[in-house]
Amino acid sequence: MSTVSSAAPRAKHATASSAPLGAAPLANAHDDDPRRYEHLTKVRLEDPQAVARAAASRRRHPGAVLGKQNFIVAADHPARGALAAQGRPEAMADRRELLDRLQVALANPAVDGVLASPDIMDDLLLLGALEGKLVFGSMNRGGLAGFVNELDDRFTGHTAEALAALGADGGKMLTRICLGDPATADILENTAHAIDSLAERGLIAMVEPFLSVWADGKVKNDLSPEAVIKSIAIAEGLGSTSAYTWMKLPVVEDMERVMAATTMPTVLLGGDPTGHQDEVFASWGRALALPGVQGLTVGRTMLYPADGDVSGAVAAAASLLRTEEIKPVAAADTAATTSGKEAVQ
């Protein structure tokens, strides 16, 4: 296989002195040698075609199946300038540390894949870390965190064409809908075009909708059940086909009512929660039990847990997932069953 994973660093516990100020040490870290990823720079400099070769030779994931919930690690936050996690403003700024944490998470066989921006995706391909994994590219990262035009969220990342060439499974788009911002019209149109472009290639469009507002100079997402339901109604109607569309939704109150708003496969996002990890996981567990929920797509919660134990956080989240394929009851079957009962009576 044409990767450079043979140069991967030796496993070693990080020490408190090597961790950023105020951070919990990474309990399952790789070697903290600052040159541990220098081989990636060498390949990018001398053999950039190695990325395409690694993508072409990668073993693919067998595909999503109803009931076997998927666990996808999200790593596209830095491309939008969103570096904060667990109250640390620049937690995700160190790319070497982020790659360490991603490799720890992806090494767990319960983790099905990754959602990443092109730069991180290419690093992981070169490291051989995506064997047998679902791969989703991040498509629009132009709505920089804190940007005066943040809601004018341009598609500056993966294209559908590039994702098809990489052998990816789909692309994700952040779709923030602000009724008071004229940029929303372009966002809806560009999202529809992206959905169509992915569908033409048989790729999943993972749409992450929010109803958003400007408040105190910042974009804030309305996480009330009513707002999430309305965002779903708008997002699932985008594009000329919904055949390949998934929803990526936050876990909010009254998730039963939220999930009743769509028949599309849905993955739950983690965000950057402020509550205790046990409480967060409990809320995920309740939501994962609902029909239509296909799994988790979470990043910072798993990669930057308060205690630094990435593998422990990943294992705890994985324990919430269903792993047995289920056969849904079709409407025709239900009608036949009801008719049979009436006949017996």
N, C-alpha and C positions, 0 to 999 in steps of 0.2 A: 504494500500500500504506500502511496506517495505522500506521506506525512513526515513531519519532523519530530514526532512524539518521542523518538528515542533519546532526544536531548532533554526530556522533561526532568524537572528537578526532583531530588530525593525528598521523601516525606520526612518532615521534622516538625516538632512542636515549636510554635512561635513563643517568644518570651515577652513579658510585659514591656520590656524596654524597646522592643522592635515594633510594638503596636503604636498607632497614632495616639496623640495625647487625648485622654478621656475615653479611649476605646477599650472594650474588653478584648483580651488577646484571643486570637483565632486558635481554638483548641485542636483543630485538625489541619493546620497550615502545612504548606510545602516549605521547602528550604527558603530562608529569607535572604539568600544571596542576591544582591541587586542586579546581578548579571544573569539571573536564572531564565529570563526570557529573551536574552540577547540573540539566541538562534532565530527567533521570529523576525527580528530586525534584519538579520543576515539574509534570510530567505526572501523577505520583501524587497531587499536591495538587489540581490543577485539572481533570484529565480521567482519573480512574481507569478508566473504561470503555475507554480506549485499549489496555489489556492484552488484553481480550476481542476487540477489533477486530483487533489484531495477530495473535492466535491464529487467528481465523476466516479471515483473508486469507493466512495462511502457506502456502507451497507444501510439500506433504508429501513425505516420502521414499517411493520406490516399494515399499519393503518388503524384508525379509530373504530371501535365497535361499541354499540350501545351497551351500557352496564359496566364495561371495563373503563372506569374513569381515568382520565389522563392527567399526569402531573407534569406541567411545563414550567420551567424556570425562566422568569423574565429578566432580561439584562439589556434593556434599551434606554434606560433612564439617562445615562450620561450624555447621549447624543442630543438630548433636548436641554442640556445644561442643568438637569435635576440630579444633583450629587448627594443630597442629604439622605440620611437613614438613621433611625434611632436617636434623633436629636443632634446628630453630628452633621454640620453643614457640608463638609467635604468628605464624607465617609467613602464615597465611590470614586474619589479622584485618583487614587493610586491604582493604575491599571494592572500592575503585577499582583497586588493583593486581590483585586476583583477576579482575575483569572485563577488565582489559587482557590478562591471560594467557589467559583463556578465549577472547577474540576472536582472539588470535594462533593458538590451537590450532584453533578452528572454521573459520578461514579456509583451512586446508589441505583440499583437496577429498577427501583420503583419510579425513578424520574424518567419520564417518557421523552422529554425533549427540551428545547430552548426557544425562546423568543428574543431575538437580538438584532441590534443595528449592524450594518455591514462590517464595520471595523472589528467588532467583537466576534461576529460570526466567522470572519476569516481567520482570526486567531484560533478559535476553537476547532475549525476545520484543520488547520495546520498542526494542531496539537493532537489530532485524532480523537477528540473528545465527543464527537457526534455520531459514533458508530451505532446504528440501530435506533437512532433517536428521531423524533418528530422535529422538524425544523421550520420555524416561522420567522420571516423577516419583518423588520419594522419599517414601514413605508413613509409615514409623515412625521418628521422630527423638526420641522421648521418653526413650530410654535414654542420658541424658547421660553423657559421658565423666567418670568419677570419681564419679558419683552413687552414693549409698548404695544406691539401688534401681535401679542401672543396668540390670539384667537385666529389670526390669519395663518393657519397651520399648514404650511406648504409641504408637498410631498418631495422631500429631499433625501430620502433613504432608498431602500430597495424598490425596484420596479417589478412589475409582474414578469416581464421578460427576463430580468436578471434572476429572479427566484426560480423560474422554470429552468434556466441554464444551470443553476446550482443544485437542482434536484430537490428543492424545498417542497414543503407540504402546503404552504400558504403564506399570506401576508397579513399583518395586523395594521389597523389604522385607528388612530384616536380621533373621535368625532365629537367635538364639543360644540353644543348648539346654544348660542346666546342670542335671544330674541332682540336684545338691545344693541347688537353689534352687526353692522352690515357685512363683515367678513364671513358670517355664517353662511350666506348664500353660496360663496365660492367653496367653502368647506363641504357643503352638502353635494354640490356638483362634482367636485374632485373626488369625493368618496364614492359617488355613484360610478364615475369612470373607472376608478381603481377596482371596484367590485366586478364590473364587467370585464376588465382586462384580465383579472385573475380567473374568472369563470371561463373565459375563452380558452384558458390553458388547463382547465380542470383543477385549479388550485383554490384552497379555502380562503375566504375573506373573513378574517376575524375582526369584527367591528366593535369598538369600545366607545359607546355613546354616553354623553352626559348632557344634562341641561346645566348651563353655566351662567354665571353673572360676574360683572365687574363689581368689586367691593373693596374700598380703600386702596384703589390702585392695583389690585390683584385679581386674578381669575379664580373664582371659587366654584366648585361643583355642588349643585343641590343634591344631597343624598337622601332626600325624603322619598318614601315609596312612590308617591304620586309623580315626582319628577323623574325618577328612574323609569317608571312605566311609560311616561310620555316620551322619554328619549328612545325607548325601545320601539314604540310605535312609529316614530319618525325614521329611525335607523333601519328597521327591517323592511321598509318600503323603498330603500335606495337601490338604484341599479335596475337593469332590465330583467334580471333574474335573481332569485334568492336561493337557487339550488345549491350554491356552494357557500352560503353565508352562515357564519357562527356569530353569536353574541359573546362579548366579554364584559361582565357586569360586576359592580361592587356588591358586597354583602351588606345589606341594609335591613332595617326593620321590615317585618311583614313580607318576607321573601316568598311566602306561598302565593301572595297576590302578585308580586313582581313576576314570578316564573309563569303565572297564568297568562301573561301578556305575550308569550311567544311559543312557537313550536320549534324554534331553531335550536340546534345544539348550543349549549351555553357553558362557558368556563368562567369561574369566579376569579376576580382579581384581588390581590392582597393589599395594594397600596402601601402606605407607611403608617401602620396603626400605632396609636399611642397607649392603648390598653395593655394589660398583662397578657403575655403570650397564651396562657391557658384559656383566658376569656376569648381571645381571638380565634383560637383553634376550635373552641366550643361553638362559636357562631358559624365557622366554616362547616363543621360537622353537621349542624342542623340544615344548612343550605344544601350540602352535598346529598342529603337524603331525598331531595325533591325531584320530581320527574323533569327530565330535560337537561339536568345539570351533568355535564360530561367531564368535569374535573376542575383542577386548579391551574391558574396561570399566575404565579406569584414570584416576586423577586426579593425585594429588600427585607421582608420579614424572614425569609429563609437564609439569605446570604449574609445578613448582618444582625443576627439575633443578639439580644442583650448580653448573653453569657459567652458569646463567641463560638459556641458549638454548632457549626453549620450542619454537620452530619446528624447531630441529635435533633435539630429543628426539622431537617428534611425527613428523618425517620418518623418523627411525631406527626407531621402533616400527611405523610404517605399512609399512615395507619388509619386515616379518616376515609380513604378512598375505597370504593367498591371495586372488586377485581373479577367478579363473575359476570359473564355475558348474560343478558336477560332478553327474553322474547316479549316485545310489547303486545298489548291486547289491541287489535285493530277494531275500528268502529263496527265493521261487518261482523266480526266475531262476537262483539258485545251484543249486537242486535240479534244474532242467531241464538245466543245463550238466553237472552231475555224471552225470545219467542218460544224457545223450548220449555222454559219454566212456566210460561202462560199456558202452553198446551197441556203440561202435566197437571196444572191446577184445574 
